[in-house]
């Protein structure tokens, strides 16, 4: 009984130590939730770039507002969430169209991305570094972004993007191998045994 009590005490001490170490590494549960929300915010800003690239591929230009992004495009994106909206507030990110392919997007973060604890919640794009508070990002969609965007509208893009089926060149007939002397001998007609046994007429 005494051994069991000692083991139970040691286990409780170990668990308590792990909890303290976790709080020391990340902070309180409230702080951990803030780091997690910032990570999700970064992910959505990154995915929003691909959603806007798909919109440009479909419509030829960036939307005037995030509300103009078609619901069908968002539904088919397959992200499982609305990349236009802040994960905590549910509000649309602050967005401004600055050209056919240039835009600015802003978001409010809890923590600094320089805090080493930020990376404990997963990697994030290098262009989404941030400080606590409101951060804005000026971005430009490249041809590679647009051409590589998922075709969420089943080919209802610009006609010039439709590439005709490539016809494979028909293979040239390979020359038939010339028969070898041994083959010619094997194929040459031979006298049948009946002909050899028939006596020649005098």
FENNORJO-V804315 format. One record per residue. N is the residue number from 1. SS is DSSP state (a for helix, b for strand, c for the rest). PSI is psi as a letter, one per 40 degrees, with the letter a starting at -180 (NA if undefined). D_CENTER is the distance of its C-alpha to the mean C-alpha in Angstrom with 1 decimal. Layout:
# FENNORJO-V804315
n->N ss->SS psi->PSI d_center->D_CENTER
n->N ss->SS psi->PSI d_center->D_CENTER
This chain:
# FENNORJO-V804315
n->1 ss->c psi->d d_center->57.0
n->2 ss->a psi->d d_center->57.1
n->3 ss->a psi->d d_center->54.4
n->4 ss->a psi->d d_center->52.1
n->5 ss->a psi->d d_center->52.7
n->6 ss->a psi->d d_center->51.9
n->7 ss->a psi->d d_center->48.6
n->8 ss->a psi->d d_center->47.7
n->9 ss->a psi->d d_center->48.5
n->10 ss->a psi->d d_center->46.4
n->11 ss->a psi->d d_center->43.4
n->12 ss->a psi->d d_center->43.8
n->13 ss->a psi->d d_center->44.0
n->14 ss->a psi->d d_center->40.9
n->15 ss->a psi->d d_center->38.9
n->16 ss->a psi->d d_center->40.4
n->17 ss->a psi->d d_center->39.5
n->18 ss->a psi->d d_center->35.8
n->19 ss->a psi->d d_center->35.7
n->20 ss->a psi->d d_center->37.5
n->21 ss->a psi->d d_center->35.1
n->22 ss->a psi->d d_center->32.1
n->23 ss->a psi->d d_center->33.7
n->24 ss->a psi->d d_center->34.6
n->25 ss->a psi->d d_center->31.1
n->26 ss->a psi->d d_center->29.2
n->27 ss->c psi->a d_center->32.1
n->28 ss->c psi->i d_center->33.4
n->29 ss->a psi->d d_center->31.3
n->30 ss->a psi->d d_center->31.3
n->31 ss->a psi->d d_center->30.0
n->32 ss->a psi->d d_center->27.2
n->33 ss->a psi->d d_center->26.2
n->34 ss->a psi->d d_center->26.1
n->35 ss->a psi->d d_center->23.8
n->36 ss->a psi->d d_center->21.5
n->37 ss->a psi->d d_center->21.7
n->38 ss->a psi->d d_center->21.0
n->39 ss->a psi->d d_center->17.8
n->40 ss->a psi->d d_center->16.6
n->41 ss->a psi->d d_center->17.9
n->42 ss->a psi->d d_center->15.9
n->43 ss->a psi->d d_center->12.6
n->44 ss->a psi->d d_center->13.8
n->45 ss->a psi->d d_center->14.9
n->46 ss->a psi->d d_center->11.6
n->47 ss->a psi->d d_center->9.9
n->48 ss->a psi->d d_center->13.2
n->49 ss->a psi->d d_center->12.7
n->50 ss->a psi->d d_center->9.9
n->51 ss->a psi->d d_center->12.3
n->52 ss->a psi->d d_center->15.2
n->53 ss->a psi->d d_center->13.7
n->54 ss->a psi->d d_center->13.6
n->55 ss->a psi->d d_center->17.1
n->56 ss->a psi->d d_center->18.3
n->57 ss->a psi->d d_center->17.2
n->58 ss->a psi->d d_center->19.1
n->59 ss->a psi->e d_center->22.1
n->60 ss->c psi->e d_center->22.4
n->61 ss->c psi->i d_center->22.6
n->62 ss->c psi->i d_center->21.4
n->63 ss->c psi->i d_center->22.9
n->64 ss->c psi->d d_center->26.1
n->65 ss->c psi->i d_center->25.0
n->66 ss->a psi->d d_center->22.1
n->67 ss->a psi->d d_center->24.3
n->68 ss->a psi->e d_center->24.1
n->69 ss->c psi->h d_center->20.4
n->70 ss->c psi->h d_center->20.9
n->71 ss->a psi->d d_center->20.5
n->72 ss->a psi->d d_center->19.3
n->73 ss->a psi->d d_center->16.2
n->74 ss->a psi->d d_center->15.6
n->75 ss->a psi->d d_center->16.4
n->76 ss->a psi->e d_center->14.0
n->77 ss->c psi->d d_center->11.0
n->78 ss->c psi->e d_center->10.6
n->79 ss->c psi->d d_center->10.2
n->80 ss->c psi->e d_center->13.6
n->81 ss->c psi->i d_center->15.3
n->82 ss->c psi->h d_center->16.6
n->83 ss->c psi->e d_center->14.7
n->84 ss->c psi->e d_center->18.0
n->85 ss->b psi->i d_center->20.1
n->86 ss->c psi->h d_center->21.2
n->87 ss->c psi->d d_center->20.6
n->88 ss->c psi->d d_center->24.3
n->89 ss->c psi->d d_center->26.3
n->90 ss->c psi->e d_center->24.3
n->91 ss->c psi->i d_center->25.3
n->92 ss->b psi->i d_center->23.4
n->93 ss->c psi->i d_center->22.4
n->94 ss->b psi->h d_center->24.9
n->95 ss->b psi->i d_center->23.8
n->96 ss->b psi->h d_center->25.7
n->97 ss->b psi->h d_center->25.1
n->98 ss->c psi->e d_center->26.7
n->99 ss->c psi->a d_center->26.1
n->100 ss->c psi->d d_center->24.3
n->101 ss->c psi->e d_center->21.2
n->102 ss->b psi->h d_center->22.3
n->103 ss->b psi->i d_center->22.2
n->104 ss->b psi->h d_center->23.0
n->105 ss->b psi->i d_center->21.7
n->106 ss->b psi->i d_center->23.5
n->107 ss->b psi->i d_center->23.3
n->108 ss->b psi->h d_center->25.8
n->109 ss->b psi->i d_center->25.0
n->110 ss->c psi->d d_center->27.3
n->111 ss->c psi->i d_center->27.0
n->112 ss->c psi->h d_center->26.5
n->113 ss->c psi->e d_center->23.3
n->114 ss->c psi->e d_center->25.8
n->115 ss->c psi->h d_center->27.1
n->116 ss->a psi->d d_center->26.1
n->117 ss->a psi->e d_center->25.7
n->118 ss->a psi->d d_center->22.6
n->119 ss->a psi->e d_center->20.6
n->120 ss->a psi->e d_center->21.9
n->121 ss->a psi->e d_center->19.5
n->122 ss->c psi->i d_center->16.3
n->123 ss->c psi->i d_center->14.9
n->124 ss->c psi->i d_center->14.1
n->125 ss->c psi->i d_center->13.5
n->126 ss->a psi->d d_center->16.8
n->127 ss->a psi->e d_center->17.6
n->128 ss->a psi->f d_center->17.9
n->129 ss->c psi->i d_center->21.0
n->130 ss->c psi->i d_center->23.7
n->131 ss->c psi->i d_center->27.3
n->132 ss->c psi->h d_center->28.7
n->133 ss->b psi->a d_center->29.3
n->134 ss->b psi->h d_center->28.0
n->135 ss->b psi->h d_center->25.5
n->136 ss->b psi->i d_center->24.4
n->137 ss->b psi->h d_center->21.8
n->138 ss->b psi->h d_center->22.4
n->139 ss->b psi->i d_center->19.5
n->140 ss->b psi->h d_center->19.4
n->141 ss->c psi->h d_center->16.9
n->142 ss->c psi->i d_center->17.1
n->143 ss->a psi->d d_center->17.4
n->144 ss->a psi->d d_center->14.2
n->145 ss->a psi->d d_center->12.4
n->146 ss->a psi->d d_center->14.2
n->147 ss->a psi->d d_center->14.2
n->148 ss->c psi->e d_center->10.5
n->149 ss->c psi->i d_center->10.1
n->150 ss->c psi->i d_center->9.6
n->151 ss->c psi->g d_center->13.2
n->152 ss->c psi->e d_center->14.0
n->153 ss->c psi->f d_center->17.6
n->154 ss->c psi->f d_center->18.2
n->155 ss->c psi->e d_center->19.3
n->156 ss->c psi->f d_center->21.5
n->157 ss->c psi->a d_center->20.7
n->158 ss->c psi->i d_center->23.3
n->159 ss->a psi->d d_center->25.4
n->160 ss->a psi->e d_center->25.0
n->161 ss->a psi->e d_center->21.3
n->162 ss->c psi->h d_center->22.4
n->163 ss->c psi->h d_center->22.9
n->164 ss->c psi->i d_center->25.8
n->165 ss->c psi->h d_center->25.6
n->166 ss->c psi->h d_center->26.6
n->167 ss->c psi->h d_center->29.8
n->168 ss->c psi->h d_center->30.2
n->169 ss->c psi->h d_center->33.6
n->170 ss->c psi->h d_center->36.1
n->171 ss->c psi->h d_center->37.1
n->172 ss->c psi->i d_center->40.6
n->173 ss->c psi->h d_center->43.2
n->174 ss->c psi->h d_center->44.0
n->175 ss->c psi->h d_center->47.8
n->176 ss->c psi->h d_center->49.6
n->177 ss->c psi->h d_center->51.1
n->178 ss->c psi->i d_center->54.8
n->179 ss->c psi->i d_center->57.0
n->180 ss->c psi->i d_center->58.5
n->181 ss->a psi->d d_center->62.3
n->182 ss->a psi->d d_center->61.9
n->183 ss->a psi->d d_center->60.1
n->184 ss->a psi->d d_center->62.9
n->185 ss->a psi->d d_center->65.5
n->186 ss->a psi->d d_center->63.8
n->187 ss->a psi->e d_center->63.5
n->188 ss->c psi->h d_center->67.0
n->189 ss->c psi->i d_center->69.4
n->190 ss->c psi->i d_center->71.9
n->191 ss->c psi->h d_center->75.3
n->192 ss->c psi->i d_center->75.4
n->193 ss->a psi->d d_center->77.8
n->194 ss->a psi->d d_center->80.0
n->195 ss->a psi->d d_center->80.6
n->196 ss->a psi->d d_center->81.6
n->197 ss->a psi->e d_center->84.2
n->198 ss->c psi->h d_center->85.8
n->199 ss->c psi->i d_center->89.0
n->200 ss->c psi->h d_center->89.6
n->201 ss->c psi->i d_center->92.2
n->202 ss->c psi->NA d_center->95.4
